[in-house]
């Protein structure tokens, strides 16, 4: 049976992005390299985790994860990932302003959803069929889905760093029960998978 997953990199003090996010620093000052070194410096050691991150049949993300602008769209902006994003599947972007879908190379199409997290989930489930749906981020989006009880499996990738400020996970989500399923670590990251009992 398909499930809703979430993979997210996080510091030991609970931040998934640092302060002052911008075009130059999409994940905030000092965060991107420190949180995600394991992806770039040890990809072979983490092949299973990297494959799992992009294995879903559809993805959901917030507007901040898609791009740096607010308000009206910059229609020339098509995401942080270049002409061929890593998703290779439909991506549903939570937004307040409508925009036509943006098809990209490799099978990724960005769709923009203005009627809330439940509507985005319904569209993602339909697009994914029997495959999983992944809530990709950022912190605000993941927190909304956690608060709504709509994530089945949470996979934290905990970097051994302290950011001290930024966008924090688990804000406003209540006190959900988490069942640990697996843990694996290297010197750069600890991968922890949790299920939410239903």
C-alpha positions as CSV (number, residue, x, y, z in Angstrom):
1,X,0.0,0.0,0.0
2,X,1.3,3.5,-0.8
3,X,2.2,5.9,1.9
4,X,3.1,9.5,2.5
5,X,6.8,9.9,3.3
6,X,9.0,12.9,4.2
7,X,12.8,13.1,3.9
8,X,14.4,16.1,5.5
9,X,17.9,17.2,6.5
10,X,18.1,18.6,10.0
11,X,20.6,20.0,12.5
12,X,20.9,18.5,16.0
13,X,19.1,21.6,17.4
14,X,16.1,21.1,15.1
15,X,16.7,23.4,12.2
16,X,16.1,22.4,8.5
17,X,17.3,25.8,7.2
18,X,19.5,28.5,8.6
19,X,18.8,32.3,9.0
20,X,18.4,34.8,6.1
21,X,17.3,32.6,3.3
22,X,17.9,34.2,-0.1
23,X,18.7,33.6,-3.7
24,X,22.3,33.3,-2.8
25,X,21.6,31.1,0.2
26,X,18.5,29.0,-0.5
27,X,18.8,27.2,2.8
28,X,20.0,30.1,4.8
29,X,23.5,31.3,5.8
30,X,25.8,28.4,6.5
31,X,23.2,25.7,6.2
32,X,23.2,24.0,2.8
33,X,26.7,22.6,2.9
34,X,26.7,21.8,6.6
35,X,23.3,20.0,6.5
36,X,23.9,18.1,3.2
37,X,27.6,17.3,3.1
38,X,26.8,13.6,3.2
39,X,24.9,13.8,-0.1
40,X,27.9,15.3,-1.9
41,X,30.9,13.9,-0.1
42,X,29.7,10.4,0.5
43,X,27.1,9.6,-2.1
44,X,28.1,6.0,-2.4
45,X,27.8,5.4,1.3
46,X,24.3,6.7,1.3
47,X,23.0,5.4,-2.0
48,X,19.9,3.7,-0.5
49,X,18.9,6.9,1.3
50,X,19.5,9.1,-1.8
51,X,17.4,6.7,-3.9
52,X,14.6,6.7,-1.4
53,X,14.4,10.5,-1.4
54,X,13.4,10.6,-5.1
55,X,11.6,7.3,-5.4
56,X,8.0,8.7,-4.8
57,X,5.4,8.9,-7.6
58,X,4.6,12.5,-6.7
59,X,6.0,15.3,-4.5
60,X,4.6,18.2,-2.5
61,X,6.7,21.3,-1.5
62,X,6.1,24.8,-0.3
63,X,6.7,27.9,-2.4
64,X,9.8,28.8,-0.4
65,X,11.4,25.4,-1.5
66,X,10.5,26.1,-5.1
67,X,12.0,29.6,-5.3
68,X,13.0,32.8,-3.4
69,X,10.3,35.2,-4.6
70,X,7.0,36.1,-2.9
71,X,3.9,37.8,-4.2
72,X,3.4,37.7,-8.0
73,X,5.4,35.0,-9.8
74,X,8.6,35.6,-11.7
75,X,7.6,33.5,-14.7
76,X,11.2,33.1,-15.7
77,X,11.9,31.2,-12.5
78,X,11.6,27.4,-12.8
79,X,13.1,26.2,-9.5
80,X,16.6,25.8,-8.0
81,X,17.5,22.6,-9.9
82,X,18.2,23.7,-13.5
83,X,16.5,22.3,-16.6
84,X,16.2,18.7,-15.2
85,X,15.1,18.6,-11.6
86,X,15.8,15.4,-9.6
87,X,12.1,14.5,-9.1
88,X,11.2,13.0,-12.5
89,X,7.5,13.1,-11.4
90,X,4.7,15.6,-10.7
91,X,5.5,18.2,-8.0
92,X,2.7,20.1,-6.3
93,X,3.8,23.5,-5.0
94,X,1.7,25.1,-2.3
95,X,1.1,28.7,-3.2
96,X,-1.1,31.7,-2.7
97,X,-0.9,32.9,-6.3
98,X,-2.0,30.8,-9.3
99,X,0.4,29.8,-12.0
100,X,0.3,27.6,-15.0
101,X,2.1,24.2,-14.7
102,X,5.8,24.3,-15.6
103,X,7.0,21.1,-17.4
104,X,10.7,20.4,-17.2
105,X,13.1,17.9,-18.7
106,X,13.2,14.4,-17.3
107,X,9.5,14.1,-16.4
108,X,9.2,16.7,-13.7
109,X,6.2,19.1,-14.0
110,X,5.6,21.7,-11.3
111,X,1.9,22.3,-10.5
112,X,0.8,25.2,-8.3
113,X,-1.9,24.5,-5.8
114,X,-3.7,27.5,-4.1
115,X,-6.4,25.7,-2.2
116,X,-4.4,24.2,0.7
117,X,-2.5,21.2,1.9
118,X,-5.4,18.7,1.6
119,X,-6.1,19.7,-2.0
120,X,-2.4,19.3,-2.8
121,X,-2.3,15.9,-1.1
122,X,-5.4,14.7,-3.1
123,X,-3.8,15.8,-6.4
124,X,-0.5,14.2,-5.4
125,X,-2.1,10.9,-4.5
126,X,-4.0,10.8,-7.7
127,X,-0.9,11.5,-9.7
128,X,1.2,9.0,-7.8
129,X,-1.3,6.1,-8.3
130,X,0.1,3.1,-6.3
131,X,3.4,4.8,-5.6
132,X,4.3,6.8,-2.5
133,X,3.8,10.6,-2.1
134,X,6.7,12.6,-0.6
135,X,6.3,15.8,1.3
136,X,9.6,17.4,0.3
137,X,9.7,20.5,2.4
138,X,10.4,23.1,3.6
139,X,9.9,23.3,7.4
140,X,6.5,25.2,7.3
141,X,5.1,22.7,4.7
142,X,6.3,19.6,6.6
143,X,5.0,21.1,9.9
144,X,1.5,21.6,8.4
145,X,1.4,18.0,7.2
146,X,2.6,16.7,10.5
147,X,0.0,18.7,12.4
148,X,-2.7,17.4,10.1
149,X,-1.5,13.8,10.7
150,X,-0.9,13.2,7.0
151,X,2.6,11.8,7.0
152,X,3.1,8.1,7.5
153,X,6.9,7.8,7.5
154,X,9.3,10.5,8.6
155,X,13.0,10.1,7.6
156,X,15.3,12.5,9.3
157,X,18.9,13.0,8.1
158,X,20.5,14.5,11.1
159,X,23.8,16.4,10.5
160,X,26.2,16.7,13.5
161,X,25.9,20.5,13.4
162,X,24.3,23.3,15.5
163,X,22.7,26.1,13.4
164,X,21.3,28.1,16.3
165,X,18.6,29.9,14.3
166,X,16.5,29.5,11.2
167,X,13.5,27.4,10.2
168,X,12.7,24.8,12.8
169,X,11.0,21.4,12.4
170,X,8.2,20.3,14.8
171,X,6.7,23.8,15.4
172,X,3.0,23.7,16.0
173,X,2.6,20.0,15.3
174,X,1.2,19.0,18.7
175,X,2.7,15.8,20.3
176,X,2.4,13.1,17.8
177,X,3.6,9.6,18.7
178,X,6.7,8.4,16.8
179,X,7.7,4.8,16.4
180,X,11.4,4.4,15.5
181,X,11.9,1.9,12.7
182,X,15.6,2.2,11.7
183,X,18.8,4.1,12.4
184,X,22.0,4.2,10.4
185,X,25.0,6.6,10.7
186,X,28.3,7.7,9.3
187,X,30.5,10.5,10.5
188,X,28.5,13.0,8.5
189,X,24.9,12.1,9.2
190,X,22.5,9.9,11.2
191,X,19.5,8.6,9.3
192,X,16.5,7.9,11.5
193,X,13.2,6.6,10.2
194,X,10.0,6.9,12.2
195,X,6.5,5.7,11.6
196,X,3.3,7.3,13.0
197,X,1.0,4.7,14.6
198,X,-2.5,4.9,13.2
